[in-house]
């Protein structure tokens, strides 16, 4: 087992990415290779950076965790734009914002633990 596979933040980020993929599938066909793809890539980037960062020293790992937080916030922005564009409903926003906030809190907490 790899170090990152034992981390709760990695598990949460995988679940969050799966949820983002599900949301992206509801976007209009013309957004398949634009906004939907951007949401999917940003969502997977969260766990990718946790995995990649786990191979380095704690100091460098923290930088990768910052990127994971940034990718999480990128997904929030894309979801917000999708709602404003009528691709998603407000109920999806509430659920995804709650999950994103939890994920960011957990990543920050883990980052502080690494100090």
N, C-alpha and C positions, 0 to 999 in steps of 0.2 A: 504494500500500500504506500502511496506517495503521501508526503507531509500534508499537502493541501486537501487531500481526500478526508482527512480527519477533522477538518475545520468546519464548524457550524456555518460560518459566513460563506464558505464555498457551496455547501448544500443549499443554503437560502438563495444564493445567487443563481444556482442552477434552476431552482424552482421558479424564481422570478423571471429568468430568461424564457422558460417554458410558457409562462403566462403572457409574456410579451409576444412570443411567437403566435400564441392563440389570438391575441388582439390583432396582430398584423394581418391575420387571415381574414379579418372582417373589413379590411380596407378595400376601397374600390379597385377594380382590375388595373386601372391606369396608375395606381400607386404601388403596384407589385414590385417594381424595380426602382422605386424612388423612396418614398416615406416608409413603406413597410419594410423594405430591405435595410434602411438606415436604423429602424427600430430594432430589428433582429440583430444587426451587427453590434449595435451599442449594448444590447442586453447580454450577448455572449461575451463581449469584451470584459464585463464585470468579473465573471468567473475565470476568464483567460488570464487576467492580470493577477488574480489571487493565486492561481496555479503557477504562473511564471515567476512571480515574486517570491514564492515559497522556496525557490531554489537558491536564493541569495541570502546574504547576511540580513539580520533584522533591520538594520538601518536602510538598506536598499529595498527590502520588502515593504517598508512603510511608504516608500515612493510609489510602488506598484499599487498599494492600497489606496493612495490618493487618486490614482488614475481610475481605480474601480469606483470610487465615490463619484468622480467626474462622469464616468459612463452611466452610472445610475441616474444622476441628475440630467444627463442627456436624454435618457429614456423618458423621464418625467416631462421634459420640455416637448418631446415628440408626441407624447400622449396628450398633452395640453393642446398642442396644435391640431392634432387629429380630432379632438372634441370640438374645437372652434371651427373646424372645417366640416363638421357634421358626420365624420366617419365613425365616431364612438359616442356613447351616451355618458351622461354625468355619473351614472352609477359605476361605470368602469373606472372613471377617474378616481372616485373615492376609494375603491378597493386597491387600485394600483398605487395611489399616493401613500396609502397606509403601509403597503408592502415595501415601497421604496424608502419611506422614512425609517421603518424597522431595520431594513438592510443597511442603510447609511449609519444608523446608530450602532449597530453591531460591528460594522467595519471600523468605525471610529474607536469603539471600545477595545477591539482587538489591537488596533494600532497603538493605543495607549498602553496596553498590556505588554507590548513589545519593547517599550522604553527601558 
